[in-house]
Amino acid sequence: MKRLCALAIGALVLVALFTTYSWHKAEEDLKLSRTVREESWGRVYLTVAEDIFEFGYMDRAFEDLLEKNASEDEIVEYAGAYYLMARHVERVFIFLSYELYEGYFKYYKIGRAFGNLERFFIDIRSKRGVNRTETIRTNIETFREISRIARKIGKYGDPRDIPEELADELLNTTKNLKLVYE
């Protein structure tokens, strides 16, 4: 009987050790998985770094077009390029809002702001009756503000470091974009 109890206690100790080891192993695997996932999203953010950089100088590009009396075709070409960049940045930030729960609203606001830019540039390209040159001229101050904010956002290598105030400021600024009709 003593042997049977000793054997049972030994078996329980072995099971407890194995369970404890498995639990610690699972915890370490989960931490590693979280780290890889978060680092992956940081890398996804870096895919739009070039687009954000370009938005940092959007005001200068449009000012140069206005100074050179660019044709409407040239303006439409630039609007198309900025439309594609805005679409790309919007999609990445919307994905970040779903994947990185901490900071959801910040990523969502930045995504919506670039969505506003996307719609604005597609409207310049496709809506009838829009005076493209006057629309750019009318919005040049808003472009300056968007570019200033984009340069600030572009300084952050990790989306989690972007202050929520910048997201609010960008979203509010993009709401000021207006089309000018003929």
Backbone as JSON Lines, residues from 0, in Angstrom:
{"i":0,"aa":"M","n":[0.81,-1.19,0.0],"ca":[0.0,0.0,0.0],"c":[0.86,1.26,0.0]}
{"i":1,"aa":"K","n":[1.94,1.26,0.79],"ca":[2.83,2.4,0.84],"c":[3.49,2.61,-0.53]}
{"i":2,"aa":"R","n":[3.83,1.5,-1.17],"ca":[4.44,1.61,-2.51],"c":[3.46,2.21,-3.52]}
{"i":3,"aa":"L","n":[2.24,1.77,-3.44],"ca":[1.21,2.26,-4.35],"c":[0.98,3.76,-4.14]}
{"i":4,"aa":"C","n":[0.94,4.21,-2.88],"ca":[0.78,5.63,-2.58],"c":[2.0,6.41,-3.06]}
{"i":5,"aa":"A","n":[3.19,5.88,-2.83],"ca":[4.42,6.56,-3.27],"c":[4.45,6.66,-4.79]}
{"i":6,"aa":"L","n":[4.02,5.59,-5.47],"ca":[3.98,5.58,-6.93],"c":[2.95,6.6,-7.44]}
{"i":7,"aa":"A","n":[1.79,6.66,-6.8],"ca":[0.75,7.6,-7.2],"c":[1.22,9.04,-6.98]}
{"i":8,"aa":"I","n":[1.86,9.3,-5.85],"ca":[2.37,10.64,-5.56],"c":[3.46,11.0,-6.57]}
{"i":9,"aa":"G","n":[4.34,10.06,-6.88],"ca":[5.39,10.29,-7.89],"c":[4.79,10.6,-9.25]}
{"i":10,"aa":"A","n":[3.75,9.87,-9.63],"ca":[3.09,10.11,-10.92],"c":[2.44,11.49,-10.94]}
{"i":11,"aa":"L","n":[1.79,11.86,-9.84],"ca":[1.17,13.18,-9.75],"c":[2.21,14.3,-9.83]}
{"i":12,"aa":"V","n":[3.35,14.1,-9.2],"ca":[4.43,15.1,-9.26],"c":[4.93,15.24,-10.69]}
{"i":13,"aa":"L","n":[5.11,14.11,-11.37],"ca":[5.55,14.14,-12.77],"c":[4.53,14.86,-13.66]}
{"i":14,"aa":"V","n":[3.26,14.57,-13.47],"ca":[2.2,15.22,-14.25],"c":[2.19,16.72,-13.96]}
{"i":15,"aa":"A","n":[2.34,17.08,-12.68],"ca":[2.36,18.49,-12.31],"c":[3.56,19.2,-12.94]}
{"i":16,"aa":"L","n":[4.72,18.57,-12.93],"ca":[5.91,19.16,-13.55],"c":[5.72,19.32,-15.06]}
{"i":17,"aa":"F","n":[5.19,18.3,-15.69],"ca":[4.95,18.35,-17.13],"c":[3.94,19.44,-17.48]}
{"i":18,"aa":"T","n":[2.88,19.54,-16.69],"ca":[1.85,20.55,-16.92],"c":[2.42,21.96,-16.74]}
{"i":19,"aa":"T","n":[3.2,22.15,-15.68],"ca":[3.82,23.45,-15.42],"c":[4.77,23.83,-16.56]}
{"i":20,"aa":"Y","n":[5.57,22.88,-17.02],"ca":[6.47,23.13,-18.13],"c":[5.68,23.5,-19.39]}
{"i":21,"aa":"S","n":[4.64,22.76,-19.67],"ca":[3.81,23.03,-20.86],"c":[3.17,24.41,-20.77]}
{"i":22,"aa":"W","n":[2.71,24.78,-19.6],"ca":[2.09,26.08,-19.41],"c":[3.11,27.21,-19.67]}
{"i":23,"aa":"H","n":[4.31,27.07,-19.09],"ca":[5.36,28.08,-19.3],"c":[5.77,28.15,-20.77]}
{"i":24,"aa":"K","n":[5.86,27.01,-21.39],"ca":[6.22,26.95,-22.82],"c":[5.15,27.66,-23.65]}
{"i":25,"aa":"A","n":[3.89,27.41,-23.37],"ca":[2.8,28.05,-24.09],"c":[2.82,29.56,-23.88]}
{"i":26,"aa":"E","n":[3.11,30.01,-22.66],"ca":[3.19,31.44,-22.37],"c":[4.32,32.09,-23.17]}
{"i":27,"aa":"E","n":[5.47,31.44,-23.22],"ca":[6.6,31.97,-23.99],"c":[6.27,32.01,-25.49]}
{"i":28,"aa":"D","n":[5.63,30.97,-25.99],"ca":[5.23,30.95,-27.4],"c":[4.23,32.06,-27.71]}
{"i":29,"aa":"L","n":[3.32,32.3,-26.79],"ca":[2.33,33.36,-26.98],"c":[3.01,34.73,-26.98]}
{"i":30,"aa":"K","n":[3.96,34.96,-26.08],"ca":[4.7,36.22,-26.06],"c":[5.46,36.42,-27.36]}
{"i":31,"aa":"L","n":[6.11,35.38,-27.83],"ca":[6.85,35.46,-29.08],"c":[5.91,35.75,-30.25]}
{"i":32,"aa":"S","n":[4.77,35.08,-30.26],"ca":[3.78,35.3,-31.32],"c":[3.28,36.74,-31.32]}
{"i":33,"aa":"R","n":[3.0,37.28,-30.14],"ca":[2.55,38.67,-30.04],"c":[3.62,39.63,-30.54]}
{"i":34,"aa":"T","n":[4.86,39.37,-30.15],"ca":[5.97,40.23,-30.56],"c":[6.12,40.22,-32.08]}
{"i":35,"aa":"V","n":[6.1,39.04,-32.67],"ca":[6.23,38.92,-34.12],"c":[5.08,39.63,-34.81]}
{"i":36,"aa":"R","n":[3.87,39.45,-34.3],"ca":[2.69,40.08,-34.89],"c":[2.8,41.6,-34.83]}
{"i":37,"aa":"E","n":[3.17,42.12,-33.67],"ca":[3.29,43.57,-33.53],"c":[4.41,44.12,-34.41]}
{"i":38,"aa":"E","n":[5.52,43.4,-34.49],"ca":[6.61,43.84,-35.35],"c":[6.2,43.78,-36.82]}
{"i":39,"aa":"S","n":[5.4,42.79,-37.17],"ca":[4.92,42.68,-38.55],"c":[4.08,43.88,-38.92]}
{"i":40,"aa":"W","n":[3.21,44.32,-38.0],"ca":[2.38,45.48,-38.3],"c":[3.21,46.74,-38.37]}
{"i":41,"aa":"G","n":[4.28,46.79,-37.6],"ca":[5.2,47.92,-37.72],"c":[5.83,47.96,-39.1]}
{"i":42,"aa":"R","n":[6.14,46.79,-39.63],"ca":[6.7,46.71,-40.98],"c":[5.66,47.06,-42.04]}
{"i":43,"aa":"V","n":[4.41,46.67,-41.8],"ca":[3.34,47.05,-42.73],"c":[3.25,48.57,-42.79]}
{"i":44,"aa":"Y","n":[3.35,49.21,-41.65],"ca":[3.31,50.67,-41.59],"c":[4.44,51.26,-42.43]}
{"i":45,"aa":"L","n":[5.6,50.62,-42.4],"ca":[6.74,51.14,-43.16],"c":[6.5,51.08,-44.67]}
{"i":46,"aa":"T","n":[5.57,50.22,-45.11],"ca":[5.27,50.17,-46.55],"c":[4.62,51.46,-47.04]}
{"i":47,"aa":"V","n":[4.02,52.22,-46.15],"ca":[3.4,53.49,-46.55],"c":[4.26,54.69,-46.18]}
{"i":48,"aa":"A","n":[5.43,54.45,-45.63],"ca":[6.3,55.55,-45.22],"c":[6.64,56.45,-46.4]}
{"i":49,"aa":"E","n":[6.89,55.86,-47.56],"ca":[7.22,56.66,-48.75],"c":[6.03,57.51,-49.18]}
{"i":50,"aa":"D","n":[4.83,56.94,-49.11],"ca":[3.63,57.69,-49.47],"c":[3.41,58.86,-48.5]}
{"i":51,"aa":"I","n":[3.61,58.61,-47.22],"ca":[3.46,59.68,-46.22],"c":[4.51,60.76,-46.47]}
{"i":52,"aa":"F","n":[5.73,60.34,-46.82],"ca":[6.77,61.31,-47.17],"c":[6.33,62.18,-48.34]}
{"i":53,"aa":"E","n":[5.76,61.56,-49.36],"ca":[5.29,62.32,-50.53],"c":[4.2,63.32,-50.14]}
{"i":54,"aa":"F","n":[3.3,62.93,-49.24],"ca":[2.27,63.86,-48.79],"c":[2.88,65.02,-48.01]}
{"i":55,"aa":"G","n":[4.04,64.81,-47.43],"ca":[4.74,65.88,-46.72],"c":[5.17,67.02,-47.63]}
{"i":56,"aa":"Y","n":[5.22,66.75,-48.92],"ca":[5.64,67.78,-49.88],"c":[4.59,68.01,-50.97]}
{"i":57,"aa":"M","n":[3.38,67.56,-50.72],"ca":[2.28,67.72,-51.66],"c":[2.0,69.2,-51.93]}
{"i":58,"aa":"D","n":[2.06,70.02,-50.9],"ca":[1.79,71.45,-51.08],"c":[2.76,72.07,-52.08]}
{"i":59,"aa":"R","n":[4.03,71.7,-52.0],"ca":[5.03,72.25,-52.91],"c":[4.8,71.79,-54.34]}
{"i":60,"aa":"A","n":[4.39,70.53,-54.48],"ca":[4.12,70.0,-55.83],"c":[2.99,70.79,-56.48]}
{"i":61,"aa":"F","n":[1.92,71.01,-55.74],"ca":[0.79,71.74,-56.32],"c":[1.11,73.23,-56.5]}
{"i":62,"aa":"E","n":[1.9,73.81,-55.61],"ca":[2.32,75.2,-55.8],"c":[3.14,75.35,-57.08]}
{"i":63,"aa":"D","n":[4.05,74.39,-57.31],"ca":[4.84,74.41,-58.55],"c":[3.96,74.3,-59.78]}
{"i":64,"aa":"L","n":[2.95,73.44,-59.71],"ca":[2.03,73.31,-60.85],"c":[1.31,74.62,-61.12]}
{"i":65,"aa":"L","n":[0.87,75.29,-60.07],"ca":[0.17,76.56,-60.24],"c":[1.1,77.65,-60.79]}
{"i":66,"aa":"E","n":[2.34,77.69,-60.28],"ca":[3.3,78.69,-60.75],"c":[3.62,78.5,-62.22]}
{"i":67,"aa":"K","n":[3.65,77.27,-62.67],"ca":[4.01,76.96,-64.07],"c":[2.78,76.95,-64.97]}
{"i":68,"aa":"N","n":[1.64,77.38,-64.44],"ca":[0.39,77.37,-65.21],"c":[0.16,76.01,-65.87]}
{"i":69,"aa":"A","n":[0.22,74.99,-65.06],"ca":[0.07,73.62,-65.56],"c":[-1.31,73.43,-66.19]}
{"i":70,"aa":"S","n":[-1.36,72.55,-67.15],"ca":[-2.63,72.23,-67.8],"c":[-3.49,71.4,-66.85]}
{"i":71,"aa":"E","n":[-4.76,71.32,-67.18],"ca":[-5.66,70.5,-66.36],"c":[-5.24,69.03,-66.44]}
{"i":72,"aa":"D","n":[-4.69,68.6,-67.57],"ca":[-4.22,67.22,-67.69],"c":[-3.11,66.92,-66.7]}
{"i":73,"aa":"E","n":[-2.2,67.87,-66.51],"ca":[-1.12,67.69,-65.54],"c":[-1.67,67.64,-64.11]}
{"i":74,"aa":"I","n":[-2.62,68.5,-63.84],"ca":[-3.25,68.5,-62.52],"c":[-3.96,67.17,-62.27]}
{"i":75,"aa":"V","n":[-4.65,66.68,-63.27],"ca":[-5.35,65.39,-63.16],"c":[-4.34,64.26,-62.94]}
{"i":76,"aa":"E","n":[-3.19,64.35,-63.59],"ca":[-2.16,63.32,-63.42],"c":[-1.64,63.31,-61.97]}
{"i":77,"aa":"Y","n":[-1.37,64.48,-61.44],"ca":[-0.92,64.57,-60.05],"c":[-2.02,64.11,-59.09]}
{"i":78,"aa":"A","n":[-3.23,64.52,-59.36],"ca":[-4.36,64.1,-58.51],"c":[-4.48,62.58,-58.52]}
{"i":79,"aa":"G","n":[-4.25,61.96,-59.68],"ca":[-4.31,60.5,-59.77],"c":[-3.22,59.84,-58.94]}
{"i":80,"aa":"A","n":[-2.02,60.41,-58.98],"ca":[-0.92,59.84,-58.17],"c":[-1.23,59.97,-56.68]}
{"i":81,"aa":"Y","n":[-1.71,61.14,-56.27],"ca":[-2.03,61.34,-54.86],"c":[-3.24,60.5,-54.44]}
{"i":82,"aa":"Y","n":[-4.16,60.29,-55.35],"ca":[-5.3,59.41,-55.07],"c":[-4.81,58.0,-54.71]}
{"i":83,"aa":"L","n":[-3.9,57.47,-55.53],"ca":[-3.39,56.11,-55.28],"c":[-2.62,56.02,-53.97]}
{"i":84,"aa":"M","n":[-1.81,57.05,-53.69],"ca":[-1.06,57.05,-52.43],"c":[-2.0,57.14,-51.24]}
{"i":85,"aa":"A","n":[-3.0,58.01,-51.34],"ca":[-3.97,58.18,-50.24],"c":[-4.73,56.87,-50.01]}
{"i":86,"aa":"R","n":[-5.08,56.22,-51.08],"ca":[-5.81,54.94,-50.97],"c":[-4.96,53.89,-50.25]}
{"i":87,"aa":"H","n":[-3.69,53.83,-50.61],"ca":[-2.78,52.88,-49.98],"c":[-2.63,53.16,-48.49]}
{"i":88,"aa":"V","n":[-2.39,54.43,-48.15],"ca":[-2.21,54.8,-46.74],"c":[-3.5,54.55,-45.95]}
{"i":89,"aa":"E","n":[-4.63,54.91,-46.55],"ca":[-5.91,54.68,-45.88],"c":[-6.08,53.2,-45.54]}
{"i":90,"aa":"R","n":[-5.85,52.34,-46.5],"ca":[-6.05,50.9,-46.29],"c":[-5.16,50.36,-45.17]}
{"i":91,"aa":"V","n":[-3.91,50.78,-45.16],"ca":[-2.99,50.29,-44.13],"c":[-3.44,50.75,-42.75]}
{"i":92,"aa":"F","n":[-3.85,52.0,-42.62],"ca":[-4.26,52.48,-41.29],"c":[-5.58,51.86,-40.85]}
{"i":93,"aa":"I","n":[-6.47,51.58,-41.78],"ca":[-7.71,50.9,-41.4],"c":[-7.38,49.49,-40.93]}
{"i":94,"aa":"F","n":[-6.47,48.81,-41.62],"ca":[-6.04,47.47,-41.17],"c":[-5.39,47.55,-39.8]}
{"i":95,"aa":"L","n":[-4.56,48.56,-39.58],"ca":[-3.93,48.72,-38.27],"c":[-4.98,48.93,-37.19]}
{"i":96,"aa":"S","n":[-6.05,49.64,-37.52],"ca":[-7.09,49.88,-36.52],"c":[-7.76,48.58,-36.09]}
{"i":97,"aa":"Y","n":[-7.84,47.62,-36.99],"ca":[-8.43,46.33,-36.64],"c":[-7.44,45.41,-35.94]}
{"i":98,"aa":"E","n":[-6.19,45.52,-36.27],"ca":[-5.2,44.58,-35.76],"c":[-4.55,45.02,-34.46]}
{"i":99,"aa":"L","n":[-4.34,46.31,-34.28],"ca":[-3.71,46.81,-33.06],"c":[-4.78,47.5,-32.22]}
{"i":100,"aa":"Y","n":[-5.36,46.74,-31.33],"ca":[-6.51,47.23,-30.56],"c":[-6.17,48.46,-29.74]}
{"i":101,"aa":"E","n":[-4.95,48.49,-29.22],"ca":[-4.55,49.68,-28.48],"c":[-4.25,50.77,-29.51]}
{"i":102,"aa":"G","n":[-4.97,51.83,-29.47],"ca":[-4.81,52.9,-30.44],"c":[-5.77,52.81,-31.61]}
{"i":103,"aa":"Y","n":[-6.81,52.0,-31.46],"ca":[-7.77,51.78,-32.54],"c":[-8.26,53.09,-33.14]}
{"i":104,"aa":"F","n":[-8.71,54.02,-32.3],"ca":[-9.3,55.27,-32.8],"c":[-8.26,56.13,-33.53]}
{"i":105,"aa":"K","n":[-7.04,56.11,-33.04],"ca":[-5.98,56.89,-33.68],"c":[-5.76,56.4,-35.11]}
{"i":106,"aa":"Y","n":[-5.62,55.09,-35.28],"ca":[-5.39,54.53,-36.62],"c":[-6.61,54.74,-37.51]}
{"i":107,"aa":"Y","n":[-7.77,54.6,-36.93],"ca":[-9.01,54.79,-37.69],"c":[-9.1,56.23,-38.2]}
{"i":108,"aa":"K","n":[-8.78,57.2,-37.33],"ca":[-8.85,58.62,-37.72],"c":[-7.86,58.92,-38.85]}
{"i":109,"aa":"I","n":[-6.65,58.39,-38.73],"ca":[-5.66,58.63,-39.78],"c":[-6.13,57.97,-41.08]}
{"i":110,"aa":"G","n":[-6.67,56.77,-40.98],"ca":[-7.22,56.1,-42.16],"c":[-8.34,56.91,-42.79]}
{"i":111,"aa":"R","n":[-9.25,57.43,-41.99],"ca":[-10.36,58.23,-42.5],"c":[-9.84,59.52,-43.15]}
{"i":112,"aa":"A","n":[-8.82,60.12,-42.54],"ca":[-8.25,61.35,-43.11],"c":[-7.7,61.08,-44.51]}
{"i":113,"aa":"F","n":[-6.97,60.0,-44.66],"ca":[-6.45,59.67,-45.99],"c":[-7.58,59.22,-46.91]}
{"i":114,"aa":"G","n":[-8.64,58.68,-46.36],"ca":[-9.83,58.37,-47.16],"c":[-10.48,59.65,-47.7]}
{"i":115,"aa":"N","n":[-10.48,60.7,-46.87],"ca":[-10.99,62.0,-47.33],"c":[-10.15,62.53,-48.5]}
{"i":116,"aa":"L","n":[-8.83,62.38,-48.36],"ca":[-7.94,62.79,-49.45],"c":[-8.18,61.97,-50.7]}
{"i":117,"aa":"E","n":[-8.35,60.67,-50.51],"ca":[-8.62,59.78,-51.64],"c":[-9.87,60.24,-52.4]}
{"i":118,"aa":"R","n":[-10.94,60.47,-51.69],"ca":[-12.19,60.9,-52.33],"c":[-12.05,62.27,-53.0]}
{"i":119,"aa":"F","n":[-11.32,63.17,-52.34],"ca":[-11.1,64.5,-52.9],"c":[-10.37,64.39,-54.25]}
{"i":120,"aa":"F","n":[-9.3,63.61,-54.28],"ca":[-8.53,63.5,-55.52],"c":[-9.28,62.74,-56.61]}
{"i":121,"aa":"I","n":[-10.06,61.76,-56.23],"ca":[-10.85,61.05,-57.25],"c":[-11.94,61.98,-57.78]}
{"i":122,"aa":"D","n":[-12.49,62.84,-56.93],"ca":[-13.48,63.81,-57.39],"c":[-12.87,64.82,-58.36]}
{"i":123,"aa":"I","n":[-11.65,65.27,-58.07],"ca":[-10.96,66.18,-59.0],"c":[-10.81,65.5,-60.36]}
{"i":124,"aa":"R","n":[-10.48,64.25,-60.34],"ca":[-10.26,63.52,-61.59],"c":[-11.54,63.21,-62.35]}
{"i":125,"aa":"S","n":[-12.62,62.94,-61.64],"ca":[-13.76,62.34,-62.32],"c":[-15.06,63.16,-62.33]}
{"i":126,"aa":"K","n":[-15.23,64.09,-61.42],"ca":[-16.5,64.83,-61.38],"c":[-16.56,65.85,-62.51]}
{"i":127,"aa":"R","n":[-17.71,65.92,-63.09],"ca":[-17.92,66.9,-64.16],"c":[-18.15,68.27,-63.56]}
{"i":128,"aa":"G","n":[-17.68,69.27,-64.27],"ca":[-17.91,70.65,-63.85],"c":[-16.93,71.16,-62.82]}
{"i":129,"aa":"V","n":[-15.96,70.34,-62.4],"ca":[-14.98,70.79,-61.41],"c":[-13.9,71.59,-62.13]}
{"i":130,"aa":"N","n":[-13.65,72.78,-61.63],"ca":[-12.54,73.58,-62.13],"c":[-11.3,73.12,-61.37]}
{"i":131,"aa":"R","n":[-10.51,72.31,-62.01],"ca":[-9.39,71.65,-61.34],"c":[-8.33,72.66,-60.86]}
{"i":132,"aa":"T","n":[-8.0,73.6,-61.69],"ca":[-6.98,74.58,-61.31],"c":[-7.45,75.42,-60.12]}
{"i":133,"aa":"E","n":[-8.67,75.9,-60.15],"ca":[-9.2,76.7,-59.04],"c":[-9.37,75.87,-57.78]}
{"i":134,"aa":"T","n":[-9.71,74.6,-57.94],"ca":[-9.83,73.72,-56.77],"c":[-8.48,73.59,-56.07]}
{"i":135,"aa":"I","n":[-7.42,73.41,-56.85],"ca":[-6.08,73.32,-56.26],"c":[-5.71,74.65,-55.61]}
{"i":136,"aa":"R","n":[-5.93,75.74,-56.31],"ca":[-5.59,77.08,-55.79],"c":[-6.36,77.35,-54.48]}
{"i":137,"aa":"T","n":[-7.62,77.01,-54.45],"ca":[-8.46,77.25,-53.27],"c":[-8.0,76.43,-52.07]}
{"i":138,"aa":"N","n":[-7.47,75.26,-52.32],"ca":[-7.1,74.34,-51.24],"c":[-5.62,74.37,-50.89]}
{"i":139,"aa":"I","n":[-4.85,75.3,-51.44],"ca":[-3.4,75.29,-51.22],"c":[-3.03,75.44,-49.75]}
{"i":140,"aa":"E","n":[-3.77,76.25,-49.01],"ca":[-3.48,76.39,-47.56],"c":[-3.78,75.08,-46.82]}
{"i":141,"aa":"T","n":[-4.85,74.43,-47.2],"ca":[-5.18,73.14,-46.59],"c":[-4.11,72.12,-46.94]}
{"i":142,"aa":"F","n":[-3.61,72.15,-48.18],"ca":[-2.51,71.26,-48.57],"c":[-1.27,71.53,-47.72]}
{"i":143,"aa":"R","n":[-0.99,72.81,-47.45],"ca":[0.17,73.15,-46.6],"c":[0.03,72.52,-45.22]}
{"i":144,"aa":"E","n":[-1.17,72.63,-44.68],"ca":[-1.42,72.08,-43.34],"c":[-1.32,70.55,-43.36]}
{"i":145,"aa":"I","n":[-1.89,69.92,-44.37],"ca":[-1.81,68.45,-44.5],"c":[-0.36,68.03,-44.64]}
{"i":146,"aa":"S","n":[0.41,68.75,-45.45],"ca":[1.82,68.42,-45.64],"c":[2.6,68.56,-44.34]}
{"i":147,"aa":"R","n":[2.32,69.61,-43.59],"ca":[3.0,69.81,-42.3],"c":[2.72,68.64,-41.36]}
{"i":148,"aa":"I","n":[1.46,68.22,-41.3],"ca":[1.08,67.11,-40.42],"c":[1.69,65.81,-40.93]}
{"i":149,"aa":"A","n":[1.69,65.61,-42.24],"ca":[2.26,64.38,-42.81],"c":[3.76,64.29,-42.51]}
{"i":150,"aa":"R","n":[4.46,65.42,-42.56],"ca":[5.89,65.4,-42.21],"c":[6.08,65.0,-40.75]}
{"i":151,"aa":"K","n":[5.19,65.47,-39.88],"ca":[5.28,65.07,-38.46],"c":[5.01,63.58,-38.31]}
{"i":152,"aa":"I","n":[3.97,63.08,-38.97],"ca":[3.65,61.65,-38.89],"c":[4.79,60.82,-39.44]}
{"i":153,"aa":"G","n":[5.39,61.31,-40.52],"ca":[6.49,60.57,-41.16],"c":[7.73,60.41,-40.3]}
{"i":154,"aa":"K","n":[7.85,61.21,-39.25],"ca":[9.01,61.1,-38.36],"c":[8.93,59.88,-37.45]}
{"i":155,"aa":"Y","n":[7.75,59.28,-37.35],"ca":[7.57,58.14,-36.46],"c":[7.79,56.84,-37.23]}
{"i":156,"aa":"G","n":[8.69,56.02,-36.73],"ca":[8.98,54.73,-37.37],"c":[8.02,53.64,-36.95]}
{"i":157,"aa":"D","n":[7.24,53.9,-35.93],"ca":[6.3,52.91,-35.42],"c":[4.94,53.62,-35.27]}
{"i":158,"aa":"P","n":[3.88,53.04,-35.83],"ca":[2.58,53.72,-35.76],"c":[2.07,53.93,-34.35]}
{"i":159,"aa":"R","n":[2.53,53.09,-33.42],"ca":[2.08,53.22,-32.03],"c":[2.6,54.49,-31.38]}
{"i":160,"aa":"D","n":[3.67,55.07,-31.96],"ca":[4.26,56.28,-31.39],"c":[3.58,57.57,-31.86]}
{"i":161,"aa":"I","n":[2.76,57.47,-32.89],"ca":[2.08,58.67,-33.42],"c":[1.1,59.18,-32.36]}
{"i":162,"aa":"P","n":[1.19,60.46,-31.99],"ca":[0.25,61.0,-31.0],"c":[-1.16,61.1,-31.57]}
{"i":163,"aa":"E","n":[-2.13,60.82,-30.73],"ca":[-3.53,60.9,-31.16],"c":[-3.9,62.31,-31.61]}
{"i":164,"aa":"E","n":[-3.26,63.32,-31.04],"ca":[-3.55,64.7,-31.43],"c":[-3.26,64.93,-32.91]}
{"i":165,"aa":"L","n":[-2.21,64.29,-33.43],"ca":[-1.9,64.42,-34.86],"c":[-2.99,63.79,-35.7]}
{"i":166,"aa":"A","n":[-3.51,62.65,-35.25],"ca":[-4.6,61.98,-35.97],"c":[-5.82,62.89,-36.02]}
{"i":167,"aa":"D","n":[-6.16,63.5,-34.9],"ca":[-7.31,64.42,-34.85],"c":[-7.09,65.62,-35.76]}
{"i":168,"aa":"E","n":[-5.89,66.18,-35.69],"ca":[-5.56,67.35,-36.49],"c":[-5.64,67.04,-37.99]}
{"i":169,"aa":"L","n":[-5.11,65.9,-38.38],"ca":[-5.14,65.51,-39.8],"c":[-6.57,65.29,-40.27]}
{"i":170,"aa":"L","n":[-7.36,64.58,-39.47],"ca":[-8.74,64.32,-39.86],"c":[-9.53,65.62,-40.0]}
{"i":171,"aa":"N","n":[-9.38,66.51,-39.05],"ca":[-10.09,67.8,-39.11],"c":[-9.64,68.64,-40.29]}
{"i":172,"aa":"T","n":[-8.36,68.61,-40.6],"ca":[-7.84,69.39,-41.72],"c":[-8.37,68.87,-43.05]}
{"i":173,"aa":"T","n":[-8.41,67.56,-43.23],"ca":[-8.88,67.02,-44.51],"c":[-10.36,67.27,-44.73]}
{"i":174,"aa":"K","n":[-11.08,67.55,-43.66],"ca":[-12.5,67.87,-43.82],"c":[-12.7,69.25,-44.45]}
{"i":175,"aa":"N","n":[-11.64,70.05,-44.52],"ca":[-11.72,71.4,-45.09],"c":[-11.53,71.42,-46.61]}
{"i":176,"aa":"L","n":[-11.22,70.3,-47.22],"ca":[-11.01,70.27,-48.67],"c":[-12.33,70.52,-49.4]}
{"i":177,"aa":"K","n":[-12.26,71.39,-50.4],"ca":[-13.49,71.77,-51.11],"c":[-13.23,71.76,-52.62]}
{"i":178,"aa":"L","n":[-14.23,71.33,-53.35],"ca":[-14.19,71.38,-54.81],"c":[-14.72,72.72,-55.28]}
{"i":179,"aa":"V","n":[-14.16,73.23,-56.36],"ca":[-14.64,74.48,-56.96],"c":[-15.22,74.11,-58.33]}
{"i":180,"aa":"Y","n":[-16.47,74.48,-58.53],"ca":[-17.15,74.15,-59.78],"c":[-17.11,75.35,-60.72]}
{"i":181,"aa":"E","n":[-17.16,75.05,-62.01],"ca":[-17.16,76.1,-63.04],"c":[-18.49,76.79,-63.12]}
